[in-house]
Amino acid sequence: MKRKNKDFNPNGCPVTHCLNKIGGKWKPVILFLIRKDCNRFSMLQRAIPDISKQMLVNQLRELESDKVLDRKVFAEVPPRVQYSISDYGQTLLPIIDSMQEWGLKDMDKSC
């Protein structure tokens, strides 16, 4: 499966480049949860009940192919897979932190 917008950046915009890596409805949530040690597929599924299994698989694969996540497969029966944020992905965490901070402030205003 090929992403539609992976290389979409007609004007060389740095914001578009960033959104191509972590944009969308689910990727920031997935990164936030993996950072909080919710690092297994089943844990992510439980933590994000509105995401379909296929969408979660696709988002994890995209993050892995963009080198944002590392995927470690343990040689066990049944096999166990654990996700972690790569060194490259760590550079995106300040963006996730800013999104969290803004969201908390905005939610406080809404109440």
N, C-alpha and C positions, 0 to 999 in steps of 0.2 A: 504494500500500500504506500503510495506516494502522497505526501502532504501537498495541499494546494498552494499554501502561502509560504513555504519554508524559505524560499529565496526571493520573495516579493519585496523589493525595495527599489523602486524605479529612480528615486532621487538621492539614494545613499543616505537616507535619514537614520540617525542613530536610535531614535525612539522606535521606529519601525523595526530596526534590527533587533532591539531588545524584545519587542512584542512578538517577533517571530520565534524567539527562544522560549519565552515564558508567558506569552499572552494567552488569553482565552479564559474560559469559565473555570477550568479544573486545575491547570498547572500550578498557579500560585498556591492553591489549597493543598495540593499534593506535596509541594515543596515545604510548606509550613508544617504539615503533619509528619513528614519524614524527619524534619529537623527536630520534632518533638518526640522522636523514637517510635513513631508509628510507621515501622519500616518493612512490614510484610504485606503481601497482597491482600490477604484476608482482613488484616487490621485496617487497611485503607478502605476496603469495601464497607466494613462496619462503620468507619468514621465518616464516610461520605455516602449515605444511603441513597441519594438521588442519582448517583453515577451508575451507568450500566457497566456490566463486567467488560464488555468489548471496548467501551470508551476508556475505562481505566487502563486496560491493556494497551490501547493505542497511545494514550498520554504518557504512560511509563516508557514505552518503546521510543517515543519521540524525544523525551527527556534524556533517555540513555543514548540515543543516536547523536544528540547534540552535545554529549559529554557532560551534561548537567548532573546526571545520576550515575552511580556505579551500581552494578548488579552482581551480587555474589551468590552462586549456586553451591549449596552444601551437598556433598555426596552422601546422602542419607536416603532411607526408604521410609516414607515417601520423600521425594526431593524437597528441600527447603530453599527458598529464595529470599534474600534480604537486600533491601535497597539502602543506599547511603548517598549523601550529597558529595559529589566529587570536589576536588580542589578547585576546579573551574567553577563548579556550581556554588561554592562558598562565596565567590565574588558577587553572586546575585543576592545573597542574604540581606545586605543592607536595603535593597529594594523591597524585599518581602517585609523587613522590619518597618520600613516607612509606610508600606500599605497597611500593616497592622496598626501602627500608631494613628494614622489618619482615620482608619475605620473605627477605632475605639472612640476617638474624639467625636466623629460624626454621629456615632450611635448614641453617645451621651447627649448630644444636642437634640436628637430626634425624640428622646423620651420625655 
